[in-house]
Amino acid sequence: MIEMHCTITFDRKIKKDHHYISPGGYRAVNLDNKDLHFDFTLSYGKINTKNPTDLHYTAWKLDPDISIDSNKKPLSDEDFMKELLKVTDFKEFFIYTGENDDPEINPVSIKSLCFYGPKTETRNVNSELWALEKLPGANLLTAKHEMLEKINAVLSNR
């Protein structure tokens, strides 16, 4: 199973019973300039008690209706990890924060992002943007500073 873990910083303290925050809907571009669309069906968020502007977010179970390859075919977990290793940029990193009449809160930056998934072929990893750690039976792919800057550029243009 694929898991995505990230920490999102917002422009003010997150109030659990006040703000509605729902990350979801991602589009990345790979080395071949092909789109990788993905989302998840299950997720959990937790406000950082030491810094309540930060949300620690975990999502898992790829949504087969959204997580598709460039040929519009659903991705297996293994194929997703193979494609993710080749990602060079993000074009969408959507974070829903409510409608016009909901209390305002805006994402400022992604502090960290990593993906945990099945062990796959790793020769195509872009080591300038991703750190790959091979674990027993799995891979951990962590976004480096340069990739986080690319994602944060997408956030600032929303």
Secondary structure, 3 states (H helix, E strand, C coil): CCEEEEEEEECCCCCCCCCCCEEEEEEEEECCCCEEEECEEEEEEEECCCCCCEEEEEEEEECCCCCECCCCCECCHHHHHHHHHCEEEEEEEEEECCCCCCCCCCEEEEEEEEEEEECCCCCCCCCCCEEEEEECCEEEEEECHHHHHHHHHHHHCC
